Each structure stands twice: as C-alpha cells, then as structure tokens.
Amino acid sequence: MRRCVVTRERLPKEQMFRFVVGPDRSLTPDLAGKLPGRGIWLSASGDVIEGGDGTRPNGTRPHGAHHGANGRELVRAIARAARGPVQVPPDLPGVLETALIRRIGDLVGLTRRAGQAIAGFEKARDWMRTHKVGLVLQAADGSEAERTRFRSVVPEAVPVMDPLTGAELGRIFGHETVVHVALAPGRLADSIAMEAGRLARLKTTSSHGAGPQAARHQTGRETEQRSGRETAGMNDATDING
C-alpha cells in the first residue's frame, strides 16, 4: 500500500503511479517501479493526474494539459513530497498514456515470443479450448458485434480488456490489424492486466472534475466504476517512500 500525495488515499501499488525526481528536478514516471530515489506516488486516476498549468512560452497549452486550481494543487503536492520545486510535465496524462501503451505493447510482445499468446478469432478461440487462459485482449476499436461474439466463448473468470488498438496489436503479431488475443496465465498476463487497469483508470475522470475516481475495471462484459475522494492534511513523509 502507498499513499497518494494529492488525495492522501492509501491504495495498492497496482492502482497507483510511482514517480521519482531526477537530478534536474524533473518528474520522471517509473512504471516498472525500479528507478532509484525517493518514490512519489499518485493515484492512477484521470482526476488526479492533471499535469500542472501547461502553459508554453507563447501562452498556448498542449493538447490534454490541465490547468487551474486542480493543476496547481497537483504541483504543490508533488513539491511538498519532493521537498522542493519540481518540473512537472505539462501534459502528464499524455506522457503516462504513451508510456503505458508502449509498456503494454512490450509485455504483449514478450508473451508472443514466449509462446504464451495467440492472435486471431479462430486461432484464439480454438486455443482456449485446449489451454488455460489468464487474460483476453481485444482491440479497443474492433467491431463491437465481433468482440461480443468472441467473448461468448471466454470463460467467465477470465478478464477481457482493451488497452490497445487493432493496429497496435497487429504490429506485435505481424499483421495489419488484430482484434482478439488470448494469453496464457502467468506473470506476463498479470503484468499486462495491471498496466491495462492503470491505463483505464488514467482515462477515467469524474463528471465534476473535483475529486479522483477510483479504478474502472473493464472486462468486456461490464464496466464497474467506483467514485470517491478522501482528502487529508499535510503529507507525512514516511507515507510516500518506496
């Protein structure tokens, strides 16, 4: 469990992002959780990851940059945790989304090379009949009718997630596009599910933009959404290490 420096909520590490501050005082995402240095933790929620005011020298803001009171709150919370000024990327949600998509793609590539993944409607469906399945991935932009038809043969306990597009999955498997991928159970499938969950939470924002919204777990059969924010006082430094 780690404590978010903005919301003060304690959450499992799998539902949070870890950052470290570099020698140049820039905030660096640490998705793998292996970079040296003091860890600064933020909830994996689109309402928390707001990225500062994002103003460029010419007065414009990059697409996706957040600003105003929530952005200033984020920057102040990070500075308190880091015990000094920190350069926060102006489009922090975009930086994290790009990094997560790349990491998920790398992990799916590892499962393919390890013989733990099979792509394609018929091949994946036939493979599931004779192999245990730990996770099913579907293209986020795939036909909903086809995705539903495929899900009808997926065991009820197997999560179905859609973190990547058909073209992104296709590049991994050497095709123009891929819509369905079945993965064997194991550490790689668990890691992909965790990163896909963080990506889904990152894309989730509340209707008011006031408080963070907890994880949205999307299985393809349903979307479950929990909202809430608990705010506490000043940071306790012992809660943000790691």
C-alpha positions, -999 to +999 in steps of 0.1 A: +000+000+000+011+035-008-004+069-001-012+093-029+004+127-023-027+145-036-057+126-023-040+111+008-057+078+000-038+046+007-041+022-023-023-009-036+007+000-057-010-016-087-036+012-086-010+040-085+018+056-104+053+059-090+075+089-099+110+099-090+126+134-092+157+135-115+189+154-109+175+183-129+144+183-106+121+169-134+094+145-125+100+111-141+074+083-143+086+049-130+061+024-144+083-006-136+089+007-100+127+002-103+142+036-106+164+047-076+153+076-055+125+087-033+092+075-046+063+099-051+030+082-056-001+094-074-034+076-077-039+062-112-069+084-119-075+109-146-088+134-120-055+133-101-030+132-129-036+168-141+000+179-150+004+215-139-008+246-158+009+235-190+015+270-203+041+273-231+062+304-235+039+317-263+009+314-239-007+283-255-012+249-239-005+215-253-035+192-260-046+175-229-028+198-205-047+207-174-046+240-156-063+260-129-068+251-092-066+213-097-033+216-116-018+239-090-029+215-063-010+187-080+022+207-085+021+219-049+015+183-036+044+170-056+067+198-045+058+191-008+066+154-013+099+162-030+108+189-005+115+214-032+104+227-066+098+200-093+093+204-131+060+186-138+054+177-175+027+200-188+008+170-203+013+145-176-017+124-186-005+122-222+031+113-211+017+084-189-007+072-215+020+070-241+044+052-217+017+027-206+007+019-242+043+013-250+049-009-219+017-029-226+029-035-262+063-046-250+048-071-225+024-085-251+054-089-274+072-109-247+042-132-244+041-138-281+079-146-282+074-169-252+046-188-270+021-176-244-002-157-267-022-165-298-040-139-320-070-142-344-106-150-339-105-187-349-070-194-336-075-178-302-109-195-298-095-229-307-065-224-284-088-216-255-105-250-259-072-268-251-052-243-230-058-224-198-063-187-204-053-160-180-063-129-200-080-119-232-072-087-251-094-072-277-088-042-299-103-011-285-115-001-320-127-035-330-162-043-341-184-045-311-205-073-326-174-094-333-160-086-299-192-097-282-193-129-303-158-138-292-164-130-256-193-155-256-167-184-256-144-168-230-145-184-195-164-163-171-135-159-147-111-146-174-108-108-177-112-092-211-095-059-216-090-035-245-059-013-239-046-013-275-060-006-309-062-032-336-032-016-354-011-017-322-019-053-316-013-061-353+022-047-352+031-070-324+018-101-342+030-091-377-004-083-391-022-052-403-047-055-375-055-079-347-088-078-327-085-109-304-056-122-284-057-150-258-028-151-232-017-180-210-019-174-173+013-163-156+034-133-146+033-117-180-005-119-183-008-105-147+015-076-156-004-068-187-037-068-168-023-045-142-010-020-167-042-021-187-061-014-155-039+016-148-045+029-183-083+025-179-081+044-146-060+071-162-087+077-188-114+078-162-124+112-149-154+123-127-182+143-141-174+172-119-136+172-122-133+178-084-122+146-070-105+114-082-125+085-094-113+050-084-104+023-108-127+013-136-123-024-142-134-033-177-139-069-186-158-065-219-189-079-202-194-050-179-178-018-166-177-013-129-170+022-117-164+034-082-161+070-072-148+088-042-122+110-028-108+113+008-087+143+015-064+147+045-040+172+058-003+177+052+020+149+039+036+126+063+070+119+047+071+083+058+040+075+038+055+084+004+087+065+003+092+035-019 
